[in-house]
Amino acid sequence: MTREETELLSWIESLLADPNHARHPLHEALELLYHYHLEEKARLERMVSISDNYQRYAREDHLSVRQRYDKALRRQEKLSRISDGFQQLMREHNIALKQDSTHDPLTGLPNRRMIGERLERDLNDAGRRSLGYTLAMLDIDHFKQINDRHGHETGDQVLVAIAHIIQQELRDYDLCARWGGEEFLLLLANTHLEEGRTIVDRLRRRLSKIPIVVGDVTLSVTASAGLSEHCAGEDPLRETLLRADQALLRAKRGGRDRCCVSHG
Ligand SMILES: Nc1nc2c(ncn2[C@@H]2O[C@H](COP(=O)(O)OP(=O)(O)OP(=O)(O)O)[C@@H](O)[C@H]2O)c(=O)[nH]1
């Protein structure tokens, strides 16, 4: 209420209260007008108050819709992060599973399973077949003595070192797998038998010259090998490999530290 309004109202109140004006012809009209004004004023104040409340509720309602939206968005983002993390985990898990099923856990070399797949693929490749395809079975000599003298764990580390040397010595397109125990199978693609013998002999020489150090033990190893070249129509994992195995047996019987070949 403004100051003028307050003053006017208190003036009217004092006029109405003055007994000298009680019989004035306008007294009753002024009194009615005065009360009418007070009622109208109260009504107006109620309407303003309702309007204010309505605006406040509308603001709060708008705010809570936004808050709900933000919360849902945050939850969605969290779910997306969890889902991304889960998918990444599954991808890593699949890669690890594939690695475990196709590689030897000790040396990290491909295992028999991978060799089977690779042989099938390579030997279906007519180009590679015509360039020659040689298998070499390489076996470390007297490996049992290493285990017996230095313990199985040292033996393990020697196998890891041997795997490393073989891989360094081979060409990029060759493949070395751990066939079992101290036996390694080499797939020499684009290679005829005599070239294969040269490669494997070079590898054996290198293997025998490199000192293998495991903790405070330093030792050297020799290896024997049997080679066979895949012939057309031959089952590589049965017939060609069997011939390589027989050649290896001859190398062992012939005194070890040597290479024998099977001419098919
Ligand atoms: N440390 C270790 N030893 C292994 C592993 N796999 C096989 N061996 C051992 O390799 C040895 C192979 O022995 P043999 O088959 O008698 O052959 P060798 O002593 O190498 O003799 P030749 O092959 O006849 O020269 C055994 O003592 C096996 O226990 C392995 O993963 N780790």
The ligand as an ORCA input file, in Angstrom:
! r2SCAN-3c Opt
* xyz 0 1
  N      61.357    -78.731    -18.756
  C      60.555    -79.340    -19.619
  N      60.853    -80.581    -20.024
  C      60.041    -81.182    -20.908
  C      58.901    -80.570    -21.402
  N      58.293    -81.421    -22.264
  C      59.042    -82.549    -22.287
  N      60.111    -82.403    -21.487
  C      61.167    -83.362    -21.198
  O      61.952    -83.635    -22.331
  C      62.584    -84.867    -22.123
  C      62.594    -85.653    -23.403
  O      63.307    -86.807    -23.150
  P      63.562    -87.923    -24.206
  O      62.324    -88.155    -25.039
  O      64.134    -89.110    -23.509
  O      64.564    -87.288    -25.207
  P      65.966    -86.628    -24.971
  O      66.447    -86.705    -23.582
  O      65.875    -85.232    -25.536
  O      66.910    -87.486    -25.862
  P      66.924    -87.587    -27.438
  O      65.712    -86.910    -27.970
  O      66.918    -89.065    -27.736
  O      68.174    -86.928    -27.861
  C      61.837    -85.568    -20.972
  O      62.661    -85.562    -19.848
  C      60.621    -84.694    -20.772
  O      60.243    -84.653    -19.408
  C      58.595    -79.251    -20.944
  O      57.612    -78.622    -21.325
  N      59.456    -78.688    -20.056
*
